[in-house]
Each structure stands twice: as C-alpha cells, then as structure tokens.
C-alpha cells in the first residue's frame, strides 16, 4: 500500500505544474519577470539542478528554504546556491591543504 502522503504530494506537484502552464499561457508569468533574477519555481529549480520536480519537493523545507506566496511555491536563487555550495564535497587535496593551513 502506497503512503497516502506520497499520493497527496504527487497530486499537489501535478497541480503546481498545471498552474505553471496556465500562467504561461495567460501571460501572467510576465508580471513576475522582474523577479526572475531572484525567484524560481519548483519546475525551474528542477530543470536547473537536473532533477525531477518530485525530488525538489522532497528536499524543500528540510534542505532548501522555500516561500509560499499566493499559493505558489517559490525559491530564492541565492539560498539555492548556498545549499549547493554547502553540499559540496572537498577533494582530499583540498582537505589536506585546509588542515595544513589551519596549523601554520
């Protein structure tokens, strides 16, 4: 039996995607064009990261902060970039150099 919360999440994601399509068709997306440098939707973030929208939904809130404005889920690009930078794994060489520099 599938988790009922997963079903709800999938349905909400489908609704968000349909709303994005409707906004694009009606031209209302242009009203947000001044925010395109700061705000991204779930779909845009998924495309940017190369992951599914469901994966974005799974990490939002717990790893990437999000905002619900007018019923839409939005992310700040700066916060997404900070999450990506924080998630970066350093090479052994970088770790060694940091360790040596710390004790100099």
C-alpha positions in Angstrom: 0.0 0.0 0.0 1.4 3.4 -1.0 1.9 6.1 1.6 -1.0 8.5 1.5 1.2 11.5 2.0 3.2 10.5 -1.2 -0.1 10.4 -3.1 -1.0 13.9 -1.8 2.4 15.2 -2.6 2.3 13.8 -6.2 -1.2 15.4 -6.7 -0.1 18.7 -5.4 3.0 18.6 -7.6 0.8 17.9 -10.7 -1.4 20.8 -9.7 1.6 23.2 -9.4 2.8 22.1 -12.8 -0.6 22.7 -14.4 -0.8 26.1 -12.8 2.6 27.0 -14.2 1.4 26.0 -17.7 -1.7 28.1 -17.3 0.2 31.1 -16.1 2.5 30.9 -19.1 -0.5 30.6 -21.4 -2.3 33.5 -19.9 0.7 35.7 -19.9 0.6 36.3 -16.1 4.2 34.9 -15.9 5.4 38.2 -17.5 4.2 40.1 -14.3 6.8 38.2 -12.4 9.6 38.8 -14.9 11.1 41.5 -12.6 11.7 38.7 -10.0 13.2 36.2 -12.4 16.7 37.1 -11.2 15.7 36.3 -7.6 12.8 33.8 -7.5 12.4 30.4 -9.2 9.6 27.9 -9.3 9.8 24.2 -8.4 9.9 23.4 -12.1 12.6 25.9 -12.9 14.7 24.7 -10.0 14.3 21.1 -11.1 15.4 22.0 -14.6 18.4 24.0 -13.2 19.5 21.1 -10.9 18.7 18.4 -13.5 16.4 16.5 -11.1 12.7 15.8 -11.1 10.2 18.1 -9.6 9.3 15.4 -7.1 13.0 15.4 -5.9 12.8 19.2 -5.4 9.6 18.7 -3.4 11.4 16.1 -1.2 14.3 18.4 -0.3 12.3 21.7 0.1 11.9 22.9 3.6 14.3 20.3 5.1 17.3 21.3 3.0 16.3 24.3 0.8 14.1 27.0 2.3 11.0 27.9 0.3 8.3 30.6 0.3 4.6 30.1 -0.4 3.3 33.3 -2.0 -0.2 33.5 -3.3 -0.4 29.7 -3.3 2.8 29.3 -5.3 5.9 27.6 -4.1 9.0 29.8 -4.8 12.7 29.6 -4.0 15.3 32.3 -3.7 18.2 31.7 -6.1 20.7 32.9 -3.5 19.5 30.3 -1.0 19.6 27.5 -3.5 23.2 28.4 -4.5 24.1 28.5 -0.8 22.6 25.0 -0.4 24.6 23.7 -3.4 27.8 25.3 -2.1 27.2 23.8 1.4 26.6 20.4 -0.2 29.9 20.4 -2.0 32.4 17.7 -1.1 36.0 18.7 -1.0 38.7 16.7 -2.5 41.4 15.0 -0.3 43.9 17.6 -1.6 41.7 20.5 -0.5 41.1 18.9 2.9 44.8 18.4 3.4 45.6 22.0 2.4 43.0 23.4 4.8 44.3 21.2 7.6 47.9 22.3 7.0 47.0 26.0 6.7 45.0 25.8 9.9 48.1 24.8 11.9 50.5 27.2 10.4 
